[in-house]
Amino acid sequence: MRIAVASGKGGTGKTTVSVNLALAADQPVQLLDCDVEEPNVHLFLKGTDEQTSKVSILIPEIIEDRCTAADGCDLCSEFCEFGAIACLGSIPMVMADMCHGCGGCKRACKQKAIREVPYSIGTIRQSRFDHILLIEGKMDIGMSLSSTIIDRAKEGIDDTALAILDSPPGTACPAVATMKGCDFAVLTTEPTPFGLNDLKLAVDMTRALCVPFGVVINRVEKHYDCINRYCTQEGIDILAEIPDDRRIAESYANGIPIIKALPEYKALFGALLNQIKEYAT
């Protein structure tokens, strides 16, 4: 079973919910940190490293003695939609950081003057904390192919076990890449105008992907119920409410998961996980 924990904006408690759901499970869990631009689950689960692997794509390399760019050929440059090849002289220039590794330029070259070579864009690190296998994707500085790293991290999922995917914030390609193929999505939000606005965006994305979902409201204040009203109007189930408890903020600031610092909250996350399993079956 794959559970995505997502949100329309940052700072709503995605990582908090992901980490504490995993800790509350009474079974082995795979926890994927898919926020590859800024992974932070490892700050709360300081486990033992098991392995680290590079994520690479294939980028073009010009075979100079075959290239006819000096004679006016620029088929490779014309083909590339990302501007990763420029024919400015006798030999095309390859901008590796802009390449998406699609291989189209190699196919377009009639002179067979392009070969492909590996180019590192990030890493996948696995570590273990109690019953949790943490799979963390991390993009190299200056890269832009976050969805590629997320897809590679998801290749390590064992679908015979529970997997929880901590999604990047927002509704752009990385969030879509994380949620695709999941059995259920938990949308975290907060009871503020900004939280409501971005929850609506997340709901639209999740519905477009046809993934069943429910909402968790973080930092709940009873006098501000805009999220509750919206969910009632839209027929969306509120799965759990996490109170605006200063002790939670203090444990988060110290890198301690809620249910480790405040064991009384284990029942809340255990009940949330059981609800999700019921919805997804």
Residue, then its C-alpha position, 0 to 999 in steps of 0.5 A: m500500500r502506498i500513501a502519499v502525504a501532500s499539501g498545496k503549500g509548505g509548512t503545513g505539517k507534511t513531514t510531521v504527519s509522514v514521520n509520525l504515521a511511520l512511527a505509529a505503524d505496528q509493521p515494517v514501513q518504507l518512508l520515502d522523502c520525495d522532497v528532493e530539493e530539501p529533504n528533511v526527514h533524516l533530521f527526525l529519524k537519525g538511522t543507520d546508513e545502509q547504502t547510497s547510490k547515484v542517480s544519473i541521466l544520459i547526456p549527449e557527447i559530440i564525436e567531433d570527427r563525425c560532426t558536420a556542424a561546421d557545414g551548417c548542420d544543426l539538427c541536434s540543436e533544432f530538436c532540443e526543446f530545452g536549449a541544451i545544445a547550441c551550434l555556435g561554431s564548428i562543434p555544438m556546445v552541450m549545456a549539461d545542466m539543461c539536458h533532460g536526457c531524452g536521447g532525441c538529439k542522438r536520434a536526430c543526428k544523421q551523422k551518428a556524431i552523438r554518443e551518450v554518457p552518464y551525468s550525475i543529478g542526485t543521490i538515493r540514500q537508504s537508512r534504517f530507524d527501528h522498523i522504518l526503512l528511510i529512502e531519501g532522494k536528494m538532488d545535486i546543487g544546480m540540477s532541475l530534474s527533481s521528478t527523475i530522482i523521485d521516480r528513481a526513489k520510488e523504484g525501490i518500493d516493495d509493494t508487499a509492504l507499507a510505503i509512506l511518501d512525503s511529497p514536495p509542497g505544492t502542485a507542480c511536477p514533483a508533487v504529481a510524480t510523488m502522488k502518481g500510483c499511490d493508493f491514498a493521499v493525505l492532504t495536510t493543511e492549516p486553518t488560515p486563508f493561505g492554507l485554504n487557498d492552497l488546499k483547494l489547489a491540492v484537492d484539484m490536483t489529487r482529483a485529477l490524478c484520481v487518487p482517493f484522499g482525505v484531509v488532516i488539519n494541523r495547528v487547529e484553532k477552534h475559532y477558525d473553521c474555514i477548512n471544516r466548512y470547505c470540506t463539508q461543502e466539497g464532501i471531503d472527509i477530515l481524517a484528523e485534527i492536530p491541535d495547536d499545541r506549543r509542546i509539538a512546536e518545541s519537539y519539532a524544533n528539537g528534531i524529536p517526532i511528536i509521539k516520541a516527545l509526547p506519547e499521548y499523541k500515538a493514539l491519534f496517528g495510530a487511528l489516522l493510519n487505520q482510517i487510511k487503510e480502511y479508505a484504501t481497501 
